[in-house]
Amino acid sequence: MSNNPLTWQTPQSQQSVRQWLLDADPSIRWQVLRDLTDASAEEVAQERARVATEGAGARLLALQQPNGSWGGVAWNRGWNSTMHVLMLLRDMGLDPVSDQAGYALARVRSHVTWQGAAAYDGNPFFVGEVEPCINGQVGAVGAYFGQDVLGIVERLLGEQLTDGGWNCEAVNGSTRSSFNTTICVLEALLEYELSIGSHPEVTAARLRGANYLLERHLFRRRSTGEVIYYDRKDGVGGGREHPAFTRFAFPTWWHYDVLRGLEYLRRAHVMPDKRMAEAIELVVSKRNSAGQWSLEIQYSGEMPIEMEAGVGQPSRWNTLRALRVLNWYAAGIEHASQHKQKHK
């Protein structure tokens, strides 16, 4: 395999894909400008500001109900709840310091509470509930939007298992971590540190969690090295054609996949190493002849707004995320190679 994934595309192909990505919603455009071009910081900021007033971001903000919620609840299985919309707005990069974000988050903070089991019924939204998978997502959006999620973070730190990951089933006796829960928690801990600065205990937990993914090459069993073909938690996968965690979705919600795992490692500035190589090859293998990636799976539920053309169609979100990962990996491999040459 070539050390540089970018060599697998011609300059003309790269330019064509970038233009396709730029002919899109502001929530994609500003990230393309930041991550895939040499646009100035001012140009990026101007485009990012449009997320709050135009396109998908503005449509989501307009759906907030008078009681501060989306979908009438803090969380639901229909993927149109307060938590799920805030996850989308985070993915879109709605500027946390924008007036629109401040107004929306103040209403959530003041009015939205959790409903259900006695252990969390009536909790304010950013206090969270009891499942680490859900609390991870609440912690991630809360930290991103500048809310106080220290209680959630402390709870998550106390729930890390000995293998380095997390599992919502730990309360029922499970001692092995889950890819799905682990990625949700890792994103929360990273967002917390990006928000408040480095924290030794949080960093240590994140490093153990990242190692959980890397020891498994992002989609294999640590015990046998075999590809995980079936994820019993959500029924996804099965057989050699579609192993679990190898089909790329957007939004991912609580589901793990290889691209989401690599995106976390990229954002966390983990140095690429050989344990990622197979996952990177998987990402590259899914690129079509036009240099795009498709939406391979869409999880059941009600999308608050439509953001993609549909399963099997080219996906701007997956393409953006895949290109970011490949750029990061290529830069890391190049850096390691230069370092090795320098110290020969």
Secondary structure, 3 states (H helix, E strand, C coil): CCCCHHHHCCHHHHHHHHHHHHCCCHHHHHHHHHHHCCCCHHHHHHHHHHHHCCHHHHHHHHCCCCCCCECCECCCCCCCCHHHHHHHHHHHCCCCCCHHHHHHHHHHHHHCECCCCCCCCCCEHHHCCCCHHHHHHHHHHHHHCCCCCHHHHHHHHHCCCCCCCECHHHHHCCCCCEHHHHHHHHHHHHHHHHHHCCCHHHHHHHHHHHHHHHHCCCCECCCCCCECCEECCCCEEECCCECCCCCCECCCCCCCCHHHHHHHHHHCCCCCCHHHHHHHHHHHHCCCCCCCCECCECCCCCCCCCCCCCCCCECHHHHHHHHHHHHHHHHHHHHHHHHHHHCC
